[in-house]
Amino acid sequence: MTTSPRKIAFIGAGNMTQSIVGGMVKSGYPSDLIYVSNPSPAKLEKMRDTLHVHTSQDNAEVANAADVIVLSVKPQLMADVCAALTEQVANLSEKLIVTIAAGIRIEKYRQYLGNSIRMIRVMPNTPSLVGKGMSGLVADDRVNDDDKAYITEAFDGVGATLWVANEDELDILGAVAGSGPAYFFEFMASLQKAATALGFDREKARLMVQQTALGAAEMAIASELELEDLRKQVTSKGGSTAKGVEVYQGADIDDISARAVKAAVKRNQEMAELF
């Protein structure tokens, strides 16, 4: 790490916590500075045995030991978890609070944990589970540059990070990057069905589709060209690719994507009102 490591506690040991902690340790973060709590012991035992971090079934125990608290529980459980922390954890205002729960806004956490907290919201997506995530981050005005650099480096361990200006932008990022894997899987599944309809078995069709998707993503990452220009680069005028692209353009793929993202943004905003 280039930033100074801190004692960090994860409340909740689900798949995303396991991925983030695994990425941190792989990137060189000292495992003896990482604490994880969870109600059931099975996930804790796995993390203790494989990553050599501190574990406990007591949220307050790990939170009191840490300088940074990462809230990684389901949104519907957050109010109760935070209420217990306010009663059992000393000096919450001196700790950096990070949440990876969807939907709950910083103002709500102030109601849960007190007005004096400093907080960062992080929205990781599911490819974080394989180290290829896209995490959006937003901070309140009490978070300093050292805090931001520290959290950026921690989440860089599971992919790329992008800071946004406010929580409205985080809703948009969630609609693109958070929901985006589902959009790509839907498209990939449709290509697989098209290939099987023309005679390929599902296994061979899936191999074609997933390797093509991987190759296209790697090309986009490696190239400085605009995505539209990359598309043009592999579309010979009058060729078979051009004919296929014409079908997508005829269905107005831009409008489909715009409506899908707007629908997801609207739902993100609605979910914020539920908690």
HUFEN-V807751 format. One record per pair of residues at least 12 apart in sequence whose ideal C-beta (glycine too) atoms are under 8 Angstrom apart, sorted by the first residue. I is the first residue (numbers start at 0). J is the second residue. If there is no record, write none. Layout:
BEGIN
I/J + I/J
END
This chain:
BEGIN
0/26 + 0/27 + 0/28 + 0/152 + 1/152 + 2/145 + 2/148 + 2/149 + 2/152 + 3/149 + 4/28 + 4/29 + 4/32 + 5/32 + 5/65 + 5/66 + 5/67 + 5/95 + 5/149 + 6/32 + 6/34 + 6/64 + 6/65 + 6/66 + 6/67 + 7/32 + 7/33 + 7/34 + 7/65 + 7/66 + 7/67 + 7/68 + 7/69 + 7/153 + 8/33 + 8/34 + 8/35 + 8/36 + 8/61 + 8/62 + 8/64 + 8/65 + 8/67 + 8/68 + 8/69 + 9/33 + 9/34 + 9/35 + 9/36 + 9/61 + 9/69 + 9/71 + 10/36 + 10/58 + 10/61 + 10/62 + 10/68 + 10/69 + 10/70 + 10/71 + 10/72 + 10/80 + 10/84 + 11/36 + 11/37 + 11/70 + 11/71 + 11/72 + 12/35 + 12/36 + 12/37 + 12/42 + 12/43 + 12/46 + 12/54 + 12/71 + 13/42 + 13/71 + 14/128 + 15/71 + 15/99 + 15/123 + 15/127 + 15/128 + 16/35 + 16/69 + 16/71 + 17/42 + 17/45 + 17/46 + 18/127 + 18/128 + 18/130 + 18/132 + 18/157 + 19/69 + 19/99 + 19/123 + 19/127 + 19/153 + 19/154 + 19/156 + 19/157 + 20/33 + 20/35 + 20/46 + 20/50 + 20/52 + 21/49 + 21/50 + 21/156 + 21/157 + 22/127 + 22/130 + 22/154 + 22/156 + 22/157 + 23/153 + 23/156 + 24/50 + 24/51 + 24/52 + 25/156 + 26/152 + 26/155 + 26/156 + 28/153 + 28/156 + 30/50 + 30/51 + 30/52 + 31/51 + 31/52 + 31/53 + 33/50 + 33/52 + 33/53 + 34/52 + 34/53 + 34/54 + 34/55 + 34/61 + 34/64 + 34/65 + 35/52 + 35/53 + 35/54 + 35/55 + 35/61 + 36/54 + 36/55 + 36/56 + 36/57 + 36/58 + 36/60 + 36/61 + 36/62 + 37/54 + 37/56 + 38/56 + 39/56 + 40/56 + 43/55 + 43/56 + 58/80 + 58/83 + 58/84 + 58/87 + 59/83 + 59/84 + 59/87 + 59/88 + 62/84 + 62/87 + 62/88 + 62/94 + 63/87 + 63/88 + 63/89 + 65/94 + 66/94 + 66/95 + 67/94 + 67/95 + 67/96 + 67/97 + 67/149 + 67/150 + 68/84 + 68/88 + 68/91 + 68/94 + 68/95 + 68/96 + 68/97 + 69/97 + 69/98 + 69/99 + 70/96 + 70/97 + 70/98 + 70/99 + 70/100 + 71/98 + 71/99 + 71/100 + 72/100 + 73/100 + 74/100 + 74/101 + 74/102 + 74/103 + 74/270 + 74/273 + 74/274 + 75/274 + 77/98 + 77/100 + 77/103 + 77/111 + 77/274 + 78/111 + 78/274 + 81/108 + 81/111 + 81/112 + 82/111 + 84/112 + 85/111 + 85/112 + 85/113 + 91/112 + 91/113 + 91/115 + 91/116 + 92/113 + 92/115 + 92/116 + 92/117 + 94/116 + 95/117 + 95/118 + 95/119 + 95/142 + 95/146 + 95/149 + 95/150 + 96/108 + 96/112 + 96/116 + 96/117 + 96/118 + 96/119 + 97/118 + 97/119 + 97/120 + 97/121 + 97/150 + 98/118 + 98/119 + 98/120 + 98/121 + 99/121 + 99/122 + 99/123 + 101/122 + 101/173 + 101/177 + 101/267 + 101/270 + 102/267 + 102/270 + 102/271 + 102/273 + 102/274 + 103/271 + 103/274 + 104/120 + 104/166 + 104/271 + 105/118 + 105/120 + 105/137 + 105/139 + 105/166 + 107/274 + 116/141 + 117/138 + 117/139 + 117/141 + 117/142 + 117/146 + 118/138 + 118/139 + 118/141 + 118/142 + 119/136 + 119/137 + 119/138 + 119/139 + 119/142 + 119/146 + 119/147 + 119/150 + 120/136 + 120/137 + 120/138 + 120/166 + 120/169 + 121/134 + 121/135 + 121/136 + 121/150 + 121/154 + 122/134 + 122/135 + 122/136 + 122/169 + 122/172 + 122/173 + 122/176 + 122/177 + 123/154 + 123/157 + 123/158 + 124/176 + 124/177 + 124/179 + 124/180 + 125/180 + 126/158 + 126/180 + 127/157 + 127/158 + 128/157 + 130/156 + 130/157 + 130/158 + 131/158 + 132/154 + 132/157 + 132/158 + 132/159 + 133/158 + 133/159 + 133/161 + 133/176 + 133/179 + 134/154 + 134/157 + 134/158 + 134/159 + 134/160 + 134/161 + 135/160 + 135/161 + 135/162 + 135/163 + 135/168 + 135/169 + 135/172 + 135/173 + 135/176 + 135/177 + 136/150 + 136/151 + 136/154 + 136/160 + 136/161 + 136/162 + 136/163 + 137/162 + 137/163 + 137/164 + 137/165 + 137/166 + 137/168 + 137/169 + 138/162 + 147/162 + 161/176 + 170/264 + 170/267 + 170/268 + 170/271 + 171/260 + 171/264 + 173/263 + 173/264 + 173/267 + 174/260 + 174/261 + 174/263 + 174/264 + 174/267 + 175/260 + 177/263 + 178/259 + 178/260 + 178/263 + 182/256 + 182/259 + 183/212 + 187/208 + 187/209 + 187/212 + 190/204 + 190/207 + 190/208 + 191/204 + 191/205 + 191/208 + 192/204 + 194/207 + 194/208 + 230/244
END
